[in-house]
Amino acid sequence: TCNNILALIFNATTWADIAENDTSAPAANLYLSLHISDPGVGGSQLTGETSYTNYVRVAVARTTGGWDVPASANAALVQFAQCGASGATLTHVAIGTASSGAGLVLYAGELSSSLAVANGIQPQFPAGALDVTEA
């Protein structure tokens, strides 16, 4: 069941006789956002989102090229914009539905250690580094 839920969300794969991806206007991407605090239950992608210079959310395709299911991790390197003049200390990452604004947070988690982002630092997650658990 968990693998079917993850495949539906991350790969847009139909779950036979239970659920299918939206056929009229399906979401092609999920968006990773970086946070300086936990977005929390009920928070949006704006909740505690970083605002370091040059930061933008990163789109990851809802395909097997974007997400490895059932391993439940990013299938390829994910790189955020390099920090310019003003930095931040990152503590959380979220997977949501919007490229900007108050997108719905589908999954969020704490980084294994905080990351101080300053001028010239480019946050990134190597392939397989973002593990998602559906329990």
N, C-alpha and C positions, 0 to 999 in steps of 0.2 A: 504494500500500500504506500509506504513512504517513498519508494522509488517511483511509483506512478505519479504521486503528487509532485515530486521534484521534476520529473520529465515534463509534466504538463506546464509547470511554471517556467522552467529554465530552457526547455527545448521546444515548447509549443507542440508537444506530442499528445495526441488524443489518448485518453484512458478509456478503452473500449467499454461501452455500455454504462459509463459513469459520467465522463466529462470530455469536452473537446475544446480546442482553442477557438476563440471568437473568429467566425468565418467572415464577418462583414467588415471589420476593421481591426484585425489583430495587432497587438503590440509587437513590434519587430525587435525591440531592445528592452533591456532592463538597465537601470542607471545606478552606478556606484557613487556614493557620496561619502565624504570624510567629515569627521565630527570632533569637536573639542570636548564633548561630553556625550553621555548616553542619550540617544534620541528618545528612549523610553517607550513603554507601551502606550499607544495612543498618540505618540508624537509623529511629526511629519519629517520629511527629509530636510526641512529648514531648521528643525529643532537641534540646537547645538552645532549646526553645520559650520565648518571653518570658512573663513573669508580671506585666507592668505592671498597675497597679490598674485594674479594670474590663475587662481583656482577656478576650475569648472568641473562639473560632474562628468563621468566617463560612461559612454554607452557600451554595453556588451550585448552582442546579438543573442537572441533566444534560439540558438542552434547548438548543434554538437561542436561547432567551431568556437562558440563562446563559452559553453558550460559542459563539463564532463559529468554526465549522469550515467551510472549510479554513484560514481566517486564523489559527486556533489561538490565540485570545486571548479574554479575558473580554468578553462582549457588552454588559455594562452596568457602571455604577459599582459598585465593591465598597468598602464602608465598614466599618471595625472600630470597636469601642467607643472613645469618647473616654477618654483617660488621666485617671485621678484623681490621687491624691497621689504615688504612687511610679511612676517611669518606667523606661525602658530604652533601649539603643541597638540598633536592629534592623539586621540585616545580610542576612537571608535570608527567603524566603517558600517555603512548600511547599503542594502540593495533595495532599490525602489522603482517607482513607475514613471518618474518625470525627469526630464533633462534640466529643469529649473523649477523653482517655486515649491509649493507644499505638496510634493509627491507622497504617495502612500508608501510607507516603509513595509516591505515584505519580510525582510530579515535584517537583523543588526547584531553586531557583536563588538566586544572589546578587543583591541589589538593586543597581541602577546606582550608588547611593551609600548609605552608611549613613544611618539616620534616627534622630535623638535624639528620643525620645518623652518628653514631660514633661506636667505638669498642663495640661489643656485641649487637647492635641494629639490629633487623630483621624486615624490612618493610613488611607489610602484609595488605591485604584487606579482611575483613570479607565477608561472603556470602552476596550478595546484595549491597555491598558498591560501586561497579563500575557501575554507571548508564550510559547507552549509549542512546543518543537521535538521531533519524533520522527524520529530518524535511523536 
